[in-house]
Amino acid sequence: MLLKKTAQYWVPLLALALAAGLVLLNLRLSEQFLYQDEFLPRWSAAGGWMRDGSSPYSQEAYEKAAALYADTGYTAPAFSQGRFIDLVWFIYLYIPFSFLPYTLARAIWMSLTAAAIFFSIWIGIDLTGARLTSLEKVILALVITCSYPFFKLILSASILPLFILALFAACRSAMAGRGTAAGVLLFLCVGMLPIGLLIAIFLIIWLNSQKQTDILPVFLVGLVFLSVTSLILFPGWIPQWFASFISAQPRLDWLDTPLMRVAAFFPGAVVPLAVALHVVLLFALLVEWYGLTEKDERQARWKLLLSLSLLSLYNPSGSAAFLLFAWPGLFLFYAFLQEKWKIFGKIIFWLFLAFYIYSSLESFLRSQNWSSTESTWVITALPIAALLSLEWTRWWAMNSPRPLREVEP
């Protein structure tokens, strides 16, 4: 009782202590793991623009980043080659960090990446409506966050988990009927194309069918704001961005989706099979969306989970961050096993989780792959398992007599 009465005092203090401890831990990890760093070119580009107004896409910005890589001992990501190749409004996120020393700024960003993965898992559980206790959620989110390959995402200070967290929060808000909040969160992750845009379309269709039309104006206003401010603050940035991107990736070798990995098992028909797989799955996604406006909340939620799992197979560069889209489908299967077989069902899920984490770590230990591109097993096994789980639980999730717990507002 005393803890509840004094929660307004000790909870913020505990949160601050945990945040400070996480930053200190990441400072130590930064010293021990000098591998790929995605934070440096963005931090350097933001600092250069704030100091002297230099374009983040300029050759000068690239040379400064290259010099910092040489000084710090980190390696540039294979995808960007150390250049700033993001959409220009990514700079907005890094401006506050550009005033801090690089080492401290990077440790804070690593902490944000870790928190984004943790809360993405947490919200992913909420999206399924599963009846898990807070302790179960914490343990599950911690285990997955600290496991391979998400631990490597933290070490590389990736930005993708923050966008995915915003996307998951938008999905949760939309399912709870909060269209304005969903619209704001959606335009924050608009840089994660095309997946962010597809999920935005899904949520806009669903909320408009529920007579909640505020999501679309908010989303469009956000897009206009980003477009106008970027053109004012960074005139001519679009051709500069294109030139920087082409300098880093002059060919299409960077396209490396899980479906392309599957097609690679058939060397005689790699290209036509890869194209066919992408087209067929996109068509299947649109078929599932048909009649979305006539579905109730449970059915729409299942279709949302299916859409997330399918889109995880459209992971453009083989990054592990997109595996976060597949986990909610597996959490729904966890809820199914828990309802059908109680403790035995939980044991089955945790055995599967342990097997996947161990096999992924074993794959890394064999290859010592510190790049952002993961092995075929790591980026394909989980999405396929999620899709199979969702199909297995389709009737139970959408039409079973015992309804799932509603998503908390």
Secondary structure, DSSP 4 states (H G I P E B T S, - for coil): -HHHHTHHHHHHHHHHHHHHHHHHHHHHHHHH---B-SHHHHHHHHHHHHHH---TTSHHHHHHHHHHHHHH--B--TTTTTS--S-TTHHHHHTGGGGS-HHHHHHHHHHHHHHHHHHHHHHHHHHHT----HHHHHHHHHHHHHSTTHHHHHHTT-SHHHHHHHHHHHHHHHHTT-HHHHHHHHHHTTTSTTHHHHHHHHHHHHHHHTT--SHHHHHHHHHHHHHHHHHHHSTTHHHHHHHHHHHH-SSSTT---HHHHHHTTSGGGHHHHHHHHHHHHHHHHHHHHTTGGG--HHHHHHHHHHHHHHHGGG-TT--GGGGGGTHHHHHHHHHHHHHHHHHHHHHHHHHHHHHHHHHHHHHHHHH---SSPPPHHHHHHHHHHHHHHHHHTHHHHHH-SSPPPPPP-
